[in-house]
Amino acid sequence: MRLIGKSLPGPRSAELPLPLSADTRVLFIRYERIGDMIMATSIIRAIAEAIPGGKVDVLATPATAPVLENNPHVGEVLKLDRSSWSSYGALMKPLRSARYQVMVDGRLNNPPVFTSTPLLMLTGRTRYRIGSGGGQNAKIYNVCVPEYDRSIHYIEGSKSLAVPFGVDPSKVDWQPEIFLTASEREKAEDAWRHAEKPRQPGEESSSTKRLLVNLSASEPKRRWPDGKFIATLRTARAGYPHLTVVVMGLPSEWKSVQHVAESVQGLAVATPSLRDAFGLVGTAEMVFTPDTSISHAASAFRKPALVLLKREHRPYAPYNTPGEIIAWGENQISMLPHERVSAALFALISKFG
């Protein structure tokens, strides 16, 4: 790491030469989870709007790249699979040819510098390297921003990455965003039409709002049991019999998706791709999900949400999103009682349904 640091171009400490020239190319690095990339879209937008070209290239993973599709603030999307040496090799040529003058390491919540990021910066011969200060980071980054304070929301901490570009954080909308195509939206709308429960003549008025339920979570310990989803949704259905419920999950959990949907008079909808899931979130009116990327998608589409969030993950709650958050402190989410969640879901529907 010391050798890489000494080999990097440019001064050891620097400021971006503002205003940047029209041919300045910027690469934003964010190669971890889908939720992290969704939250990063507000940072990408802020930087893009502050530079002459109006677009930022992004280094993503094959899994997170779909988040950036159709985003008008994103130029080229480079992909890196960190588990594959051949992926590193394939990335070297475009990094060298792009001649990025600025690289921004968006991984503020992973403060130690990993070897992969400095190697990418060295390969690109990047003169200005923006990242979190502290520790040994100053050997790699020559434009250091304050370390991320984990007591505040991740997006609040990430605002500092845009400051070197002359951005005033108080004047920026930091809401994440995802852009759907017309065909993606129409596909999702078709699913909701199939899910609608027809009202019988003479029936009393009741909510027909759209509730999207996501079963899947990124880790088994965050996966709430099917039976508790069913108990919670049946309580909601009893109070709001015409609530339109769509249930989704990972393709590997299709049997659970079908079982829960059938048990609560909802519709099971397959989501073979991340963009299919985004389409359902973007056309829903409320979202119910454990702590996953879907909670951040709800934030990006500004949808009220009920999120089951592990207590220490509060800094990664959906940003500036109305709704209910249950911060569970149990060892496993399976220990979270459905009665507590039922009350929160009922409150969500009562307020937004």
C-alpha positions in Angstrom: 0.0 0.0 0.0 2.9 2.4 0.8 4.4 1.6 -2.6 1.2 2.2 -4.4 0.8 5.5 -2.5 4.2 6.7 -3.6 3.5 5.7 -7.2 0.3 7.7 -7.5 0.5 10.9 -9.6 -0.2 14.4 -8.3 0.5 16.2 -5.1 0.2 14.4 -1.7 -2.5 16.9 -0.7 -4.6 19.0 -3.1 -7.8 20.7 -3.9 -9.8 20.4 -7.1 -8.9 23.3 -9.5 -12.3 24.9 -9.7 -14.0 25.6 -12.0 -13.2 22.3 -13.7 -12.6 22.3 -17.5 -15.2 21.0 -19.9 -13.2 17.9 -20.7 -12.8 16.8 -17.0 -13.8 13.2 -16.5 -14.9 11.9 -13.1 -15.3 8.3 -12.0 -17.4 7.5 -8.9 -16.5 4.2 -7.3 -19.1 2.2 -5.4 -18.8 -1.6 -5.8 -20.7 -3.1 -2.9 -24.4 -3.6 -2.2 -27.4 -2.6 -4.2 -28.8 -0.5 -1.3 -25.5 1.4 -1.1 -25.7 2.2 -4.8 -29.2 3.4 -4.5 -28.2 5.8 -1.7 -25.2 6.9 -3.8 -27.4 8.2 -6.6 -28.0 11.5 -4.8 -24.2 12.0 -4.5 -23.7 11.1 -8.1 -26.3 13.6 -9.1 -24.9 16.4 -7.0 -21.4 15.9 -8.5 -22.8 15.6 -12.0 -24.7 18.9 -11.7 -21.5 20.6 -10.4 -19.2 19.7 -13.4 -19.3 21.0 -16.9 -20.1 17.7 -18.6 -23.2 17.1 -16.4 -22.4 13.3 -16.2 -20.3 11.1 -13.9 -19.0 7.7 -14.9 -19.6 5.0 -12.3 -17.7 1.9 -11.3 -20.3 -0.7 -10.2 -20.6 -4.4 -9.9 -22.7 -6.6 -12.2 -25.3 -6.8 -9.4 -25.5 -3.0 -8.7 -25.3 -1.7 -12.3 -29.0 -2.0 -13.0 -29.7 0.7 -10.3 -28.1 3.2 -12.7 -30.0 2.3 -15.9 -31.7 5.3 -17.6 -30.1 7.7 -15.0 -29.4 11.0 -16.9 -26.6 12.0 -14.5 -24.6 8.8 -15.3 -22.3 8.5 -18.3 -20.5 5.2 -18.7 -21.0 2.4 -16.2 -17.9 0.2 -15.7 -18.3 -3.1 -14.0 -16.0 -4.9 -11.6 -16.6 -8.4 -10.1 -14.1 -8.4 -7.2 -14.2 -12.1 -6.9 -12.8 -12.5 -10.5 -9.3 -11.8 -11.5 -10.3 -11.7 -15.1 -12.7 -8.9 -14.3 -9.9 -6.8 -13.0 -7.9 -7.5 -16.1 -10.8 -6.5 -18.4 -11.2 -3.3 -16.5 -7.6 -2.1 -16.8 -7.7 -1.1 -20.5 -10.8 1.2 -20.2 -9.4 2.7 -17.0 -6.2 3.7 -18.8 -7.8 4.9 -21.9 -10.5 7.0 -20.1 -7.9 9.3 -18.5 -10.0 10.2 -15.5 -8.8 13.4 -13.9 -10.9 12.7 -10.7 -11.9 9.5 -8.9 -14.2 9.5 -6.0 -14.3 6.6 -3.6 -17.9 6.5 -2.4 -17.3 3.8 0.1 -17.4 6.0 3.2 -19.0 3.3 5.3 -16.0 1.1 4.7 -13.3 3.4 5.8 -10.1 1.3 5.5 -8.6 1.6 2.0 -8.7 -1.8 0.3 -5.9 -2.6 -2.2 -8.3 -2.8 -5.1 -9.3 0.9 -5.0 -5.7 2.2 -5.0 -4.8 -0.1 -7.8 -7.7 1.2 -9.9 -6.5 4.8 -9.2 -3.0 3.9 -10.0 -4.0 2.2 -13.3 -6.0 5.2 -14.3 -3.1 7.6 -13.4 -5.7 9.7 -11.7 -4.4 13.1 -10.4 -7.2 13.9 -8.0 -8.4 11.2 -5.7 -11.3 11.9 -3.3 -12.0 9.8 -0.3 -12.5 9.6 3.5 -9.6 10.8 5.6 -8.2 9.2 8.7 -5.8 6.4 9.3 -3.5 5.6 6.3 -6.0 7.0 3.8 -4.1 10.1 3.1 -1.4 8.0 1.5 -3.9 7.2 -1.2 -6.4 10.1 -1.3 -5.0 13.6 -1.9 -8.4 15.3 -1.5 -9.6 13.9 1.9 -13.1 14.5 3.3 -14.1 14.0 7.0 -14.4 10.5 8.2 -18.0 9.2 8.2 -19.7 9.7 11.6 -21.7 6.5 12.0 -24.2 8.1 14.4 -25.7 10.0 11.4 -27.4 8.7 8.3 -25.1 7.4 5.6 -26.4 10.0 3.0 -25.8 12.8 5.5 -22.2 11.7 5.9 -21.7 11.2 2.1 -22.6 14.8 1.3 -18.9 15.7 2.0 -17.9 13.9 -1.1 -19.5 16.6 -3.2 -18.0 19.5 -1.3 -14.6 19.4 -3.2 -16.6 20.1 -6.4 -17.9 23.4 -4.9 -21.3 21.9 -3.9 -23.1 23.6 -0.9 -24.8 20.6 0.8 -27.6 22.9 2.2 -28.7 23.8 -1.3 -29.0 20.2 -2.7 -31.9 17.7 -2.7 -30.3 14.5 -1.4 -33.1 12.1 -2.2 -31.9 9.0 -4.0 -33.5 8.3 -7.4 -34.2 5.4 -9.8 -35.5 5.9 -13.3 -38.0 3.6 -14.9 -38.7 3.2 -18.6 -42.3 3.4 -19.9 -42.2 -0.4 -20.6 -41.0 -1.2 -17.1 -43.7 0.9 -15.6 -46.4 -0.6 -17.8 -45.3 -4.1 -17.0 -45.7 -3.3 -13.3 -49.0 -1.6 -13.8 -50.3 -4.7 -15.5 -49.4 -6.8 -12.4 -51.3 -4.3 -10.2 -54.4 -4.5 -12.4 -54.4 -8.3 -12.0 -54.0 -7.9 -8.3 -57.0 -5.6 -7.8 -59.9 -7.1 -5.9 -63.2 -6.2 -7.4 -65.8 -4.6 -5.1 -69.2 -6.2 -4.9 -72.3 -4.1 -5.2 -73.3 -2.6 -1.9 -70.0 -3.2 -0.2 -68.8 -0.5 2.2 -65.9 1.8 1.0 -62.5 0.5 2.0 -58.9 1.2 1.0 -57.9 0.0 -2.5 -54.4 1.3 -2.2 -51.5 -0.7 -3.5 -49.3 -2.5 -0.9 -46.2 -4.1 -2.1 -44.8 -6.8 0.2 -41.2 -8.0 -0.2 -40.3 -11.2 1.6 -36.6 -11.5 0.8 -33.7 -10.2 2.7 -30.0 -10.1 2.1 -29.1 -12.4 5.0 -31.0 -15.2 6.7 -31.0 -13.4 10.0 -32.9 -10.6 8.4 -35.5 -12.9 6.8 -38.8 -12.6 8.7 -40.8 -16.0 8.7 -43.6 -16.5 6.2 -46.0 -17.3 9.0 -45.5 -13.9 10.6 -45.9 -12.1 7.2 -49.2 -14.0 6.8 -50.5 -13.2 10.3 -49.6 -9.5 9.8 -51.2 -9.2 6.4 -54.3 -11.0 7.5 -54.8 -8.4 10.2 -54.4 -5.7 7.6 -56.8 -7.5 5.3 -59.4 -7.7 8.1 -59.4 -4.0 8.5 -59.0 -3.1 4.8 -60.6 -5.9 2.8 -60.0 -4.2 -0.6 -56.4 -3.5 -0.1 -54.5 -4.5 -3.2 -51.6 -6.7 -2.2 -48.7 -7.8 -4.4 -46.1 -10.1 -2.9 -42.6 -10.5 -4.4 -39.2 -12.0 -3.4 -36.1 -13.4 -4.9 -36.6 -16.1 -7.6 -35.1 -18.7 -5.2 -38.0 -18.0 -2.8 -40.8 -18.3 -5.3 -42.7 -21.0 -3.3 -42.8 -18.7 -0.3 -44.0 -15.8 -2.4 -46.8 -17.9 -3.8 -47.7 -19.3 -0.3 -47.9 -15.9 1.4 -49.8 -14.3 -1.5 -52.4 -17.1 -1.6 -52.8 -17.0 2.2 -53.7 -13.3 2.2 -55.7 -13.0 -1.0 -52.8 -11.2 -2.8 -51.0 -11.7 -6.0 -47.6 -13.4 -6.3 -45.5 -11.6 -8.9 -42.2 -13.0 -10.2 -39.3 -10.6 -10.3 -36.6 -12.3 -12.4 -34.6 -9.1 -12.5 -33.8 -6.2 -10.2 -35.5 -3.8 -12.7 -38.7 -5.9 -12.4 -38.7 -5.3 -8.6 -38.0 -1.6 -9.1 -41.0 -1.4 -11.4 -43.3 -2.8 -8.7 -41.9 -0.4 -6.1 -42.2 2.6 -8.4 -45.9 1.8 -9.1 -46.9 0.8 -5.5 -48.4 3.2 -3.0 -46.9 1.6 0.1 -44.1 -0.8 0.7 -43.6 -3.4 3.4 -40.1 -5.0 3.5 -37.3 -6.2 5.8 -34.0 -4.4 5.8 -33.0 -4.7 2.1 -32.3 -2.7 -1.0 -36.1 -2.6 -1.6 -36.4 -0.2 1.4 -33.9 2.2 -0.4 -35.9 1.8 -3.6 -38.9 2.9 -1.7 -36.9 6.0 -0.7 -35.9 6.6 -4.3 -39.5 6.5 -5.5 -40.7 8.4 -2.4 -43.0 5.7 -1.3 -44.3 5.4 2.3 -42.8 2.2 3.7 -42.9 -0.1 6.7 -39.3 -1.3 7.2 -38.1 -4.0 9.6 -34.6 -2.7 10.4 -32.0 -4.1 12.7 -31.4 -1.5 15.4 -27.7 -0.9 14.7 -28.6 -0.3 11.0 -30.4 2.9 11.7 -27.9 5.0 9.7 -29.0 2.9 6.7 -32.7 3.5 7.0 -34.6 4.6 3.9 -33.7 8.3 3.6 -36.3 11.0 4.1 -39.1 8.5 3.6 -42.5 8.7 5.3 -43.8 5.6 7.0 -43.0 3.3 9.9 -39.6 1.8 10.9 -39.4 -1.1 13.4 -35.9 -1.1 14.8 -35.6 -4.7 16.1 -33.0 -5.5 18.7 -33.5 -9.3 18.9 -30.7 -11.7 17.9 -32.7 -12.9 15.0 -35.6 -11.1 13.2 -37.6 -14.3 13.6 -38.0 -13.3 17.2 -39.8 -10.1 16.3 -43.5 -10.6 17.2 -46.0 -10.1 14.4 -48.4 -8.2 16.7 -45.9 -5.3 16.8 -45.5 -5.3 13.1 -49.3 -5.6 12.5 -49.9 -2.5 14.5 -47.2 -0.6 12.5 -48.7 -1.8 9.2 -52.2 -0.9 10.3 -50.9 2.6 11.1 -49.2 2.9 7.7 -52.3 2.0 5.8 -54.5 4.2 8.0 -52.2 7.2 7.3 -51.4 6.6 3.6 -54.1 4.3 2.4 
